[in-house]
Amino acid sequence: MNWRIFGARALIETLRLELVHAPVRVSEVAPGMVATDEFSLVRFRGDADRAAKVYEGVAEPLTAEDVADVIAFVATRPAHVNIDLAVVKPRAQAASYLVDKTN
């Protein structure tokens, strides 16, 4: 596991443990491939051609709206419900290293 991801998850789990008696919910939303111009362009330092290739052939990558919908769902559960982790990926993404790009 990437050390940055491990660090973020450790922080989230620690907050959940420390705030167990407070009326606070701690949740993590972990999106897979989300097709946004900003992410790919930043990732590849403005190289638009390289950024476009990330999603080339993927039938339907996630959109920012898809992720926002999941966040809204997590945030609007009843006060006694906590979603610890919501992983959302496009159907074409089986794992971070395996994406169907046949379309």
PDB file as gemmi writes it, atoms N, CA and C in Angstrom:
CRYST1    1.000    1.000    1.000  90.00  90.00  90.00 P 1                      
ATOM      1  N   MET A   1       0.852  -1.181   0.000  1.00  0.00           N  
ATOM      2  CA  MET A   1       0.000   0.000   0.000  1.00  0.00           C  
ATOM      3  C   MET A   1       0.898   1.245   0.000  1.00  0.00           C  
ATOM      4  N   ASN A   2       0.520   2.213  -0.774  1.00  0.00           N  
ATOM      5  CA  ASN A   2       1.236   3.479  -0.843  1.00  0.00           C  
ATOM      6  C   ASN A   2       1.288   4.122   0.544  1.00  0.00           C  
ATOM      7  N   TRP A   3       2.441   4.639   0.944  1.00  0.00           N  
ATOM      8  CA  TRP A   3       2.581   5.205   2.298  1.00  0.00           C  
ATOM      9  C   TRP A   3       1.672   6.400   2.523  1.00  0.00           C  
ATOM     10  N   ARG A   4       1.337   7.172   1.477  1.00  0.00           N  
ATOM     11  CA  ARG A   4       0.417   8.303   1.654  1.00  0.00           C  
ATOM     12  C   ARG A   4      -0.989   7.807   1.970  1.00  0.00           C  
ATOM     13  N   ILE A   5      -1.403   6.772   1.272  1.00  0.00           N  
ATOM     14  CA  ILE A   5      -2.724   6.201   1.523  1.00  0.00           C  
ATOM     15  C   ILE A   5      -2.763   5.608   2.925  1.00  0.00           C  
ATOM     16  N   PHE A   6      -1.695   4.902   3.297  1.00  0.00           N  
ATOM     17  CA  PHE A   6      -1.633   4.324   4.639  1.00  0.00           C  
ATOM     18  C   PHE A   6      -1.724   5.427   5.696  1.00  0.00           C  
ATOM     19  N   GLY A   7      -1.015   6.518   5.480  1.00  0.00           N  
ATOM     20  CA  GLY A   7      -1.041   7.634   6.430  1.00  0.00           C  
ATOM     21  C   GLY A   7      -2.421   8.243   6.567  1.00  0.00           C  
ATOM     22  N   ALA A   8      -3.097   8.436   5.437  1.00  0.00           N  
ATOM     23  CA  ALA A   8      -4.451   9.007   5.469  1.00  0.00           C  
ATOM     24  C   ALA A   8      -5.411   8.063   6.183  1.00  0.00           C  
ATOM     25  N   ARG A   9      -5.308   6.774   5.887  1.00  0.00           N  
ATOM     26  CA  ARG A   9      -6.198   5.802   6.543  1.00  0.00           C  
ATOM     27  C   ARG A   9      -5.912   5.716   8.038  1.00  0.00           C  
ATOM     28  N   ALA A  10      -4.650   5.785   8.409  1.00  0.00           N  
ATOM     29  CA  ALA A  10      -4.298   5.758   9.838  1.00  0.00           C  
ATOM     30  C   ALA A  10      -4.884   6.972  10.550  1.00  0.00           C  
ATOM     31  N   LEU A  11      -4.819   8.129   9.905  1.00  0.00           N  
ATOM     32  CA  LEU A  11      -5.394   9.349  10.492  1.00  0.00           C  
ATOM     33  C   LEU A  11      -6.905   9.210  10.658  1.00  0.00           C  
ATOM     34  N   ILE A  12      -7.569   8.708   9.631  1.00  0.00           N  
ATOM     35  CA  ILE A  12      -9.027   8.540   9.678  1.00  0.00           C  
ATOM     36  C   ILE A  12      -9.423   7.569  10.790  1.00  0.00           C  
ATOM     37  N   GLU A  13      -8.723   6.438  10.875  1.00  0.00           N  
ATOM     38  CA  GLU A  13      -9.047   5.454  11.903  1.00  0.00           C  
ATOM     39  C   GLU A  13      -8.768   5.995  13.304  1.00  0.00           C  
ATOM     40  N   THR A  14      -7.685   6.755  13.448  1.00  0.00           N  
ATOM     41  CA  THR A  14      -7.358   7.353  14.746  1.00  0.00           C  
ATOM     42  C   THR A  14      -8.420   8.369  15.149  1.00  0.00           C  
ATOM     43  N   LEU A  15      -8.849   9.208  14.203  1.00  0.00           N  
ATOM     44  CA  LEU A  15      -9.909  10.176  14.506  1.00  0.00           C  
ATOM     45  C   LEU A  15     -11.188   9.468  14.944  1.00  0.00           C  
ATOM     46  N   ARG A  16     -11.528   8.409  14.236  1.00  0.00           N  
ATOM     47  CA  ARG A  16     -12.738   7.658  14.585  1.00  0.00           C  
ATOM     48  C   ARG A  16     -12.643   7.123  16.012  1.00  0.00           C  
ATOM     49  N   LEU A  17     -11.474   6.604  16.382  1.00  0.00           N  
ATOM     50  CA  LEU A  17     -11.276   6.085  17.739  1.00  0.00           C  
ATOM     51  C   LEU A  17     -11.322   7.199  18.780  1.00  0.00           C  
ATOM     52  N   GLU A  18     -10.669   8.315  18.495  1.00  0.00           N  
ATOM     53  CA  GLU A  18     -10.595   9.404  19.468  1.00  0.00           C  
ATOM     54  C   GLU A  18     -11.923  10.142  19.643  1.00  0.00           C  
ATOM     55  N   LEU A  19     -12.759  10.130  18.594  1.00  0.00           N  
ATOM     56  CA  LEU A  19     -14.014  10.878  18.640  1.00  0.00           C  
ATOM     57  C   LEU A  19     -15.231   9.991  18.894  1.00  0.00           C  
ATOM     58  N   VAL A  20     -14.999   8.782  19.347  1.00  0.00           N  
ATOM     59  CA  VAL A  20     -16.103   7.845  19.525  1.00  0.00           C  
ATOM     60  C   VAL A  20     -17.184   8.372  20.470  1.00  0.00           C  
ATOM     61  N   HIS A  21     -16.818   9.192  21.443  1.00  0.00           N  
ATOM     62  CA  HIS A  21     -17.811   9.722  22.388  1.00  0.00           C  
ATOM     63  C   HIS A  21     -18.373  11.077  21.952  1.00  0.00           C  
ATOM     64  N   ALA A  22     -17.889  11.608  20.855  1.00  0.00           N  
ATOM     65  CA  ALA A  22     -18.374  12.898  20.346  1.00  0.00           C  
ATOM     66  C   ALA A  22     -19.429  12.641  19.262  1.00  0.00           C  
ATOM     67  N   PRO A  23     -20.340  13.590  19.084  1.00  0.00           N  
ATOM     68  CA  PRO A  23     -21.361  13.415  18.039  1.00  0.00           C  
ATOM     69  C   PRO A  23     -20.802  13.748  16.652  1.00  0.00           C  
ATOM     70  N   VAL A  24     -19.727  13.051  16.299  1.00  0.00           N  
ATOM     71  CA  VAL A  24     -19.030  13.302  15.034  1.00  0.00           C  
ATOM     72  C   VAL A  24     -18.887  11.983  14.289  1.00  0.00           C  
ATOM     73  N   ARG A  25     -19.145  12.010  12.985  1.00  0.00           N  
ATOM     74  CA  ARG A  25     -18.931  10.833  12.150  1.00  0.00           C  
ATOM     75  C   ARG A  25     -17.662  11.062  11.335  1.00  0.00           C  
ATOM     76  N   VAL A  26     -16.863  10.027  11.199  1.00  0.00           N  
ATOM     77  CA  VAL A  26     -15.633  10.105  10.411  1.00  0.00           C  
ATOM     78  C   VAL A  26     -15.754   9.074   9.303  1.00  0.00           C  
ATOM     79  N   SER A  27     -15.746   9.544   8.066  1.00  0.00           N  
ATOM     80  CA  SER A  27     -15.927   8.666   6.921  1.00  0.00           C  
ATOM     81  C   SER A  27     -14.839   8.930   5.885  1.00  0.00           C  
ATOM     82  N   GLU A  28     -14.601   7.910   5.064  1.00  0.00           N  
ATOM     83  CA  GLU A  28     -13.657   8.045   3.957  1.00  0.00           C  
ATOM     84  C   GLU A  28     -14.374   7.659   2.671  1.00  0.00           C  
ATOM     85  N   VAL A  29     -14.246   8.501   1.647  1.00  0.00           N  
ATOM     86  CA  VAL A  29     -14.749   8.178   0.322  1.00  0.00           C  
ATOM     87  C   VAL A  29     -13.529   8.025  -0.574  1.00  0.00           C  
ATOM     88  N   ALA A  30     -13.375   6.833  -1.145  1.00  0.00           N  
ATOM     89  CA  ALA A  30     -12.204   6.509  -1.957  1.00  0.00           C  
ATOM     90  C   ALA A  30     -12.629   6.262  -3.398  1.00  0.00           C  
ATOM     91  N   PRO A  31     -12.514   7.271  -4.261  1.00  0.00           N  
ATOM     92  CA  PRO A  31     -12.931   7.088  -5.652  1.00  0.00           C  
ATOM     93  C   PRO A  31     -11.842   6.459  -6.509  1.00  0.00           C  
ATOM     94  N   GLY A  32     -12.289   5.725  -7.510  1.00  0.00           N  
ATOM     95  CA  GLY A  32     -11.385   5.184  -8.521  1.00  0.00           C  
ATOM     96  C   GLY A  32     -11.178   6.217  -9.611  1.00  0.00           C  
ATOM     97  N   MET A  33     -11.205   5.777 -10.868  1.00  0.00           N  
ATOM     98  CA  MET A  33     -10.970   6.671 -12.007  1.00  0.00           C  
ATOM     99  C   MET A  33     -12.093   7.693 -12.141  1.00  0.00           C  
ATOM    100  N   VAL A  34     -11.750   8.945 -11.963  1.00  0.00           N  
ATOM    101  CA  VAL A  34     -12.714  10.034 -12.116  1.00  0.00           C  
ATOM    102  C   VAL A  34     -12.203  10.923 -13.233  1.00  0.00           C  
ATOM    103  N   ALA A  35     -12.958  11.013 -14.308  1.00  0.00           N  
ATOM    104  CA  ALA A  35     -12.529  11.791 -15.470  1.00  0.00           C  
ATOM    105  C   ALA A  35     -12.789  13.271 -15.246  1.00  0.00           C  
ATOM    106  N   THR A  36     -11.771  13.969 -14.800  1.00  0.00           N  
ATOM    107  CA  THR A  36     -11.829  15.425 -14.684  1.00  0.00           C  
ATOM    108  C   THR A  36     -10.575  15.989 -15.323  1.00  0.00           C  
ATOM    109  N   ASP A  37     -10.721  17.068 -16.037  1.00  0.00           N  
ATOM    110  CA  ASP A  37      -9.570  17.689 -16.698  1.00  0.00           C  
ATOM    111  C   ASP A  37      -8.519  18.107 -15.686  1.00  0.00           C  
ATOM    112  N   GLU A  38      -8.969  18.654 -14.593  1.00  0.00           N  
ATOM    113  CA  GLU A  38      -8.031  19.189 -13.609  1.00  0.00           C  
ATOM    114  C   GLU A  38      -7.114  18.107 -13.045  1.00  0.00           C  
ATOM    115  N   PHE A  39      -7.670  16.954 -12.684  1.00  0.00           N  
ATOM    116  CA  PHE A  39      -6.860  15.913 -12.067  1.00  0.00           C  
ATOM    117  C   PHE A  39      -5.773  15.421 -13.017  1.00  0.00           C  
ATOM    118  N   SER A  40      -6.163  15.037 -14.213  1.00  0.00           N  
ATOM    119  CA  SER A  40      -5.187  14.487 -15.155  1.00  0.00           C  
ATOM    120  C   SER A  40      -4.152  15.520 -15.572  1.00  0.00           C  
ATOM    121  N   LEU A  41      -4.591  16.747 -15.788  1.00  0.00           N  
ATOM    122  CA  LEU A  41      -3.636  17.776 -16.186  1.00  0.00           C  
ATOM    123  C   LEU A  41      -2.638  18.087 -15.076  1.00  0.00           C  
ATOM    124  N   VAL A  42      -3.098  18.106 -13.851  1.00  0.00           N  
ATOM    125  CA  VAL A  42      -2.189  18.340 -12.726  1.00  0.00           C  
ATOM    126  C   VAL A  42      -1.245  17.150 -12.573  1.00  0.00           C  
ATOM    127  N   ARG A  43      -1.813  15.956 -12.660  1.00  0.00           N  
ATOM    128  CA  ARG A  43      -1.001  14.737 -12.505  1.00  0.00           C  
ATOM    129  C   ARG A  43       0.142  14.687 -13.510  1.00  0.00           C  
ATOM    130  N   PHE A  44      -0.131  15.112 -14.742  1.00  0.00           N  
ATOM    131  CA  PHE A  44       0.884  15.060 -15.799  1.00  0.00           C  
ATOM    132  C   PHE A  44       1.448  16.433 -16.132  1.00  0.00           C  
ATOM    133  N   ARG A  45       1.386  17.341 -15.170  1.00  0.00           N  
ATOM    134  CA  ARG A  45       2.005  18.663 -15.260  1.00  0.00           C  
ATOM    135  C   ARG A  45       1.647  19.414 -16.552  1.00  0.00           C  
ATOM    136  N   GLY A  46       0.334  19.382 -16.878  1.00  0.00           N  
ATOM    137  CA  GLY A  46      -0.158  20.147 -18.012  1.00  0.00           C  
ATOM    138  C   GLY A  46      -0.042  19.463 -19.359  1.00  0.00           C  
ATOM    139  N   ASP A  47       0.451  18.244 -19.414  1.00  0.00           N  
ATOM    140  CA  ASP A  47       0.578  17.497 -20.677  1.00  0.00           C  
ATOM    141  C   ASP A  47      -0.796  16.939 -21.052  1.00  0.00           C  
ATOM    142  N   ALA A  48      -1.540  17.677 -21.869  1.00  0.00           N  
ATOM    143  CA  ALA A  48      -2.922  17.321 -22.212  1.00  0.00           C  
ATOM    144  C   ALA A  48      -3.013  15.992 -22.952  1.00  0.00           C  
ATOM    145  N   ASP A  49      -2.068  15.710 -23.839  1.00  0.00           N  
ATOM    146  CA  ASP A  49      -2.100  14.445 -24.583  1.00  0.00           C  
ATOM    147  C   ASP A  49      -1.947  13.253 -23.641  1.00  0.00           C  
ATOM    148  N   ARG A  50      -1.010  13.354 -22.746  1.00  0.00           N  
ATOM    149  CA  ARG A  50      -0.782  12.270 -21.788  1.00  0.00           C  
ATOM    150  C   ARG A  50      -1.986  12.126 -20.846  1.00  0.00           C  
ATOM    151  N   ALA A  51      -2.553  13.245 -20.437  1.00  0.00           N  
ATOM    152  CA  ALA A  51      -3.716  13.223 -19.547  1.00  0.00           C  
ATOM    153  C   ALA A  51      -4.910  12.549 -20.226  1.00  0.00           C  
ATOM    154  N   ALA A  52      -5.122  12.828 -21.490  1.00  0.00           N  
ATOM    155  CA  ALA A  52      -6.255  12.253 -22.231  1.00  0.00           C  
ATOM    156  C   ALA A  52      -6.126  10.744 -22.358  1.00  0.00           C  
ATOM    157  N   LYS A  53      -4.915  10.233 -22.433  1.00  0.00           N  
ATOM    158  CA  LYS A  53      -4.698   8.790 -22.604  1.00  0.00           C  
ATOM    159  C   LYS A  53      -5.123   7.981 -21.379  1.00  0.00           C  
ATOM    160  N   VAL A  54      -5.182   8.609 -20.217  1.00  0.00           N  
ATOM    161  CA  VAL A  54      -5.585   7.897 -18.995  1.00  0.00           C  
ATOM    162  C   VAL A  54      -6.974   7.292 -19.178  1.00  0.00           C  
ATOM    163  N   TYR A  55      -7.872   8.034 -19.794  1.00  0.00           N  
ATOM    164  CA  TYR A  55      -9.267   7.604 -19.924  1.00  0.00           C  
ATOM    165  C   TYR A  55      -9.585   7.057 -21.316  1.00  0.00           C  
ATOM    166  N   GLU A  56      -8.612   7.039 -22.213  1.00  0.00           N  
ATOM    167  CA  GLU A  56      -8.829   6.572 -23.581  1.00  0.00           C  
ATOM    168  C   GLU A  56      -9.266   5.105 -23.569  1.00  0.00           C  
ATOM    169  N   GLY A  57     -10.392   4.813 -24.194  1.00  0.00           N  
ATOM    170  CA  GLY A  57     -10.900   3.458 -24.285  1.00  0.00           C  
ATOM    171  C   GLY A  57     -11.760   3.014 -23.113  1.00  0.00           C  
ATOM    172  N   VAL A  58     -11.843   3.816 -22.061  1.00  0.00           N  
ATOM    173  CA  VAL A  58     -12.684   3.470 -20.912  1.00  0.00           C  
ATOM    174  C   VAL A  58     -14.098   3.949 -21.230  1.00  0.00           C  
ATOM    175  N   ALA A  59     -15.038   3.012 -21.256  1.00  0.00           N  
ATOM    176  CA  ALA A  59     -16.405   3.337 -21.675  1.00  0.00           C  
ATOM    177  C   ALA A  59     -17.015   4.458 -20.833  1.00  0.00           C  
ATOM    178  N   GLU A  60     -16.989   4.314 -19.535  1.00  0.00           N  
ATOM    179  CA  GLU A  60     -17.614   5.307 -18.662  1.00  0.00           C  
ATOM    180  C   GLU A  60     -16.833   5.462 -17.362  1.00  0.00           C  
ATOM    181  N   PRO A  61     -15.794   6.297 -17.359  1.00  0.00           N  
ATOM    182  CA  PRO A  61     -15.137   6.574 -16.082  1.00  0.00           C  
ATOM    183  C   PRO A  61     -16.095   7.360 -15.195  1.00  0.00           C  
ATOM    184  N   LEU A  62     -15.792   7.418 -13.914  1.00  0.00           N  
ATOM    185  CA  LEU A  62     -16.619   8.213 -13.008  1.00  0.00           C  
ATOM    186  C   LEU A  62     -16.531   9.688 -13.374  1.00  0.00           C  
ATOM    187  N   THR A  63     -17.542  10.429 -12.947  1.00  0.00           N  
ATOM    188  CA  THR A  63     -17.536  11.880 -13.098  1.00  0.00           C  
ATOM    189  C   THR A  63     -17.464  12.500 -11.698  1.00  0.00           C  
ATOM    190  N   ALA A  64     -17.168  13.767 -11.645  1.00  0.00           N  
ATOM    191  CA  ALA A  64     -17.165  14.470 -10.358  1.00  0.00           C  
ATOM    192  C   ALA A  64     -18.542  14.382  -9.708  1.00  0.00           C  
ATOM    193  N   GLU A  65     -19.589  14.389 -10.505  1.00  0.00           N  
ATOM    194  CA  GLU A  65     -20.954  14.292  -9.982  1.00  0.00           C  
ATOM    195  C   GLU A  65     -21.202  12.937  -9.322  1.00  0.00           C  
ATOM    196  N   ASP A  66     -20.623  11.866  -9.891  1.00  0.00           N  
ATOM    197  CA  ASP A  66     -20.762  10.541  -9.281  1.00  0.00           C  
ATOM    198  C   ASP A  66     -20.176  10.533  -7.870  1.00  0.00           C  
ATOM    199  N   VAL A  67     -18.996  11.112  -7.730  1.00  0.00           N  
ATOM    200  CA  VAL A  67     -18.332  11.148  -6.431  1.00  0.00           C  
ATOM    201  C   VAL A  67     -19.111  12.041  -5.461  1.00  0.00           C  
ATOM    202  N   ALA A  68     -19.592  13.170  -5.945  1.00  0.00           N  
ATOM    203  CA  ALA A  68     -20.382  14.074  -5.100  1.00  0.00           C  
ATOM    204  C   ALA A  68     -21.642  13.373  -4.606  1.00  0.00           C  
ATOM    205  N   ASP A  69     -22.246  12.546  -5.449  1.00  0.00           N  
ATOM    206  CA  ASP A  69     -23.442  11.808  -5.058  1.00  0.00           C  
ATOM    207  C   ASP A  69     -23.140  10.845  -3.912  1.00  0.00           C  
ATOM    208  N   VAL A  70     -22.004  10.168  -3.974  1.00  0.00           N  
ATOM    209  CA  VAL A  70     -21.612   9.243  -2.900  1.00  0.00           C  
ATOM    210  C   VAL A  70     -21.345  10.027  -1.610  1.00  0.00           C  
ATOM    211  N   ILE A  71     -20.655  11.159  -1.719  1.00  0.00           N  
ATOM    212  CA  ILE A  71     -20.383  11.993  -0.542  1.00  0.00           C  
ATOM    213  C   ILE A  71     -21.695  12.466   0.091  1.00  0.00           C  
ATOM    214  N   ALA A  72     -22.635  12.882  -0.741  1.00  0.00           N  
ATOM    215  CA  ALA A  72     -23.934  13.321  -0.226  1.00  0.00           C  
ATOM    216  C   ALA A  72     -24.650  12.169   0.486  1.00  0.00           C  
ATOM    217  N   PHE A  73     -24.573  10.974  -0.091  1.00  0.00           N  
ATOM    218  CA  PHE A  73     -25.188   9.812   0.551  1.00  0.00           C  
ATOM    219  C   PHE A  73     -24.576   9.564   1.928  1.00  0.00           C  
ATOM    220  N   VAL A  74     -23.245   9.556   1.993  1.00  0.00           N  
ATOM    221  CA  VAL A  74     -22.551   9.311   3.265  1.00  0.00           C  
ATOM    222  C   VAL A  74     -22.933  10.378   4.298  1.00  0.00           C  
ATOM    223  N   ALA A  75     -22.963  11.624   3.873  1.00  0.00           N  
ATOM    224  CA  ALA A  75     -23.214  12.738   4.799  1.00  0.00           C  
ATOM    225  C   ALA A  75     -24.664  12.842   5.256  1.00  0.00           C  
ATOM    226  N   THR A  76     -25.574  12.243   4.532  1.00  0.00           N  
ATOM    227  CA  THR A  76     -26.996  12.396   4.871  1.00  0.00           C  
ATOM    228  C   THR A  76     -27.601  11.160   5.529  1.00  0.00           C  
ATOM    229  N   ARG A  77     -26.779  10.231   5.986  1.00  0.00           N  
ATOM    230  CA  ARG A  77     -27.318   9.094   6.731  1.00  0.00           C  
ATOM    231  C   ARG A  77     -27.822   9.588   8.075  1.00  0.00           C  
ATOM    232  N   PRO A  78     -28.720   8.836   8.694  1.00  0.00           N  
ATOM    233  CA  PRO A  78     -29.192   9.222  10.027  1.00  0.00           C  
ATOM    234  C   PRO A  78     -28.017   9.369  10.999  1.00  0.00           C  
ATOM    235  N   ALA A  79     -28.191  10.172  12.017  1.00  0.00           N  
ATOM    236  CA  ALA A  79     -27.106  10.512  12.945  1.00  0.00           C  
ATOM    237  C   ALA A  79     -26.446   9.290  13.583  1.00  0.00           C  
ATOM    238  N   HIS A  80     -27.176   8.192  13.733  1.00  0.00           N  
ATOM    239  CA  HIS A  80     -26.599   7.001  14.371  1.00  0.00           C  
ATOM    240  C   HIS A  80     -25.840   6.099  13.396  1.00  0.00           C  
ATOM    241  N   VAL A  81     -25.815   6.473  12.113  1.00  0.00           N  
ATOM    242  CA  VAL A  81     -25.170   5.654  11.081  1.00  0.00           C  
ATOM    243  C   VAL A  81     -23.866   6.311  10.634  1.00  0.00           C  
ATOM    244  N   ASN A  82     -22.802   5.510  10.589  1.00  0.00           N  
ATOM    245  CA  ASN A  82     -21.522   5.995  10.064  1.00  0.00           C  
ATOM    246  C   ASN A  82     -21.063   5.054   8.960  1.00  0.00           C  
ATOM    247  N   ILE A  83     -20.727   5.616   7.828  1.00  0.00           N  
ATOM    248  CA  ILE A  83     -20.138   4.841   6.737  1.00  0.00           C  
ATOM    249  C   ILE A  83     -18.626   4.993   6.908  1.00  0.00           C  
ATOM    250  N   ASP A  84     -17.947   3.947   7.331  1.00  0.00           N  
ATOM    251  CA  ASP A  84     -16.504   4.036   7.544  1.00  0.00           C  
ATOM    252  C   ASP A  84     -15.757   4.286   6.236  1.00  0.00           C  
ATOM    253  N   LEU A  85     -16.079   3.487   5.218  1.00  0.00           N  
ATOM    254  CA  LEU A  85     -15.351   3.561   3.953  1.00  0.00           C  
ATOM    255  C   LEU A  85     -16.295   3.294   2.797  1.00  0.00           C  
ATOM    256  N   ALA A  86     -16.320   4.188   1.843  1.00  0.00           N  
ATOM    257  CA  ALA A  86     -17.087   3.991   0.617  1.00  0.00           C  
ATOM    258  C   ALA A  86     -16.103   4.010  -0.544  1.00  0.00           C  
ATOM    259  N   VAL A  87     -15.930   2.865  -1.185  1.00  0.00           N  
ATOM    260  CA  VAL A  87     -15.054   2.759  -2.349  1.00  0.00           C  
ATOM    261  C   VAL A  87     -15.960   2.767  -3.567  1.00  0.00           C  
ATOM    262  N   VAL A  88     -15.721   3.700  -4.475  1.00  0.00           N  
ATOM    263  CA  VAL A  88     -16.546   3.799  -5.676  1.00  0.00           C  
ATOM    264  C   VAL A  88     -15.624   3.859  -6.893  1.00  0.00           C  
ATOM    265  N   LYS A  89     -15.877   2.944  -7.825  1.00  0.00           N  
ATOM    266  CA  LYS A  89     -15.069   2.862  -9.045  1.00  0.00           C  
ATOM    267  C   LYS A  89     -16.005   2.688 -10.231  1.00  0.00           C  
ATOM    268  N   PRO A  90     -15.543   3.055 -11.415  1.00  0.00           N  
ATOM    269  CA  PRO A  90     -16.349   2.741 -12.596  1.00  0.00           C  
ATOM    270  C   PRO A  90     -16.363   1.215 -12.779  1.00  0.00           C  
ATOM    271  N   ARG A  91     -17.390   0.709 -13.404  1.00  0.00           N  
ATOM    272  CA  ARG A  91     -17.514  -0.728 -13.625  1.00  0.00           C  
ATOM    273  C   ARG A  91     -16.305  -1.287 -14.360  1.00  0.00           C  
ATOM    274  N   ALA A  92     -15.709  -0.478 -15.238  1.00  0.00           N  
ATOM    275  CA  ALA A  92     -14.562  -0.926 -16.038  1.00  0.00           C  
ATOM    276  C   ALA A  92     -13.269  -1.041 -15.231  1.00  0.00           C  
ATOM    277  N   GLN A  93     -13.255  -0.593 -13.997  1.00  0.00           N  
ATOM    278  CA  GLN A  93     -12.038  -0.618 -13.190  1.00  0.00           C  
ATOM    279  C   GLN A  93     -12.134  -1.722 -12.131  1.00  0.00           C  
ATOM    280  N   ALA A  94     -11.417  -2.802 -12.358  1.00  0.00           N  
ATOM    281  CA  ALA A  94     -11.415  -3.905 -11.400  1.00  0.00           C  
ATOM    282  C   ALA A  94     -10.459  -3.626 -10.252  1.00  0.00           C  
ATOM    283  N   ALA A  95      -9.376  -2.918 -10.527  1.00  0.00           N  
ATOM    284  CA  ALA A  95      -8.361  -2.567  -9.534  1.00  0.00           C  
ATOM    285  C   ALA A  95      -7.604  -1.354 -10.058  1.00  0.00           C  
ATOM    286  N   SER A  96      -6.737  -0.797  -9.237  1.00  0.00           N  
ATOM    287  CA  SER A  96      -5.986   0.384  -9.682  1.00  0.00           C  
ATOM    288  C   SER A  96      -5.106   0.063 -10.883  1.00  0.00           C  
ATOM    289  N   TYR A  97      -4.729  -1.185 -11.040  1.00  0.00           N  
ATOM    290  CA  TYR A  97      -3.843  -1.590 -12.129  1.00  0.00           C  
ATOM    291  C   TYR A  97      -4.554  -2.343 -13.254  1.00  0.00           C  
ATOM    292  N   LEU A  98      -5.878  -2.544 -13.138  1.00  0.00           N  
ATOM    293  CA  LEU A  98      -6.601  -3.301 -14.158  1.00  0.00           C  
ATOM    294  C   LEU A  98      -7.878  -2.566 -14.559  1.00  0.00           C  
ATOM    295  N   VAL A  99      -7.837  -1.978 -15.762  1.00  0.00           N  
ATOM    296  CA  VAL A  99      -8.960  -1.214 -16.289  1.00  0.00           C  
ATOM    297  C   VAL A  99      -9.269  -1.718 -17.681  1.00  0.00           C  
ATOM    298  N   ASP A 100     -10.546  -1.977 -17.947  1.00  0.00           N  
ATOM    299  CA  ASP A 100     -10.977  -2.408 -19.275  1.00  0.00           C  
ATOM    300  C   ASP A 100     -10.977  -1.194 -20.212  1.00  0.00           C  
ATOM    301  N   LYS A 101     -10.091  -1.212 -21.177  1.00  0.00           N  
ATOM    302  CA  LYS A 101     -10.003  -0.104 -22.145  1.00  0.00           C  
ATOM    303  C   LYS A 101     -10.306  -0.594 -23.548  1.00  0.00           C  
ATOM    304  N   THR A 102     -11.312  -1.437 -23.668  1.00  0.00           N  
ATOM    305  CA  THR A 102     -11.641  -2.000 -24.975  1.00  0.00           C  
ATOM    306  C   THR A 102     -12.658  -1.175 -25.746  1.00  0.00           C  
ATOM    307  N   ASN A 103     -13.221  -0.151 -25.148  1.00  0.00           N  
ATOM    308  CA  ASN A 103     -14.212   0.674 -25.851  1.00  0.00           C  
ATOM    309  C   ASN A 103     -13.564   1.845 -26.526  1.00  0.00           C  
TER     310      ASN A 103                                                      
END                                                                             
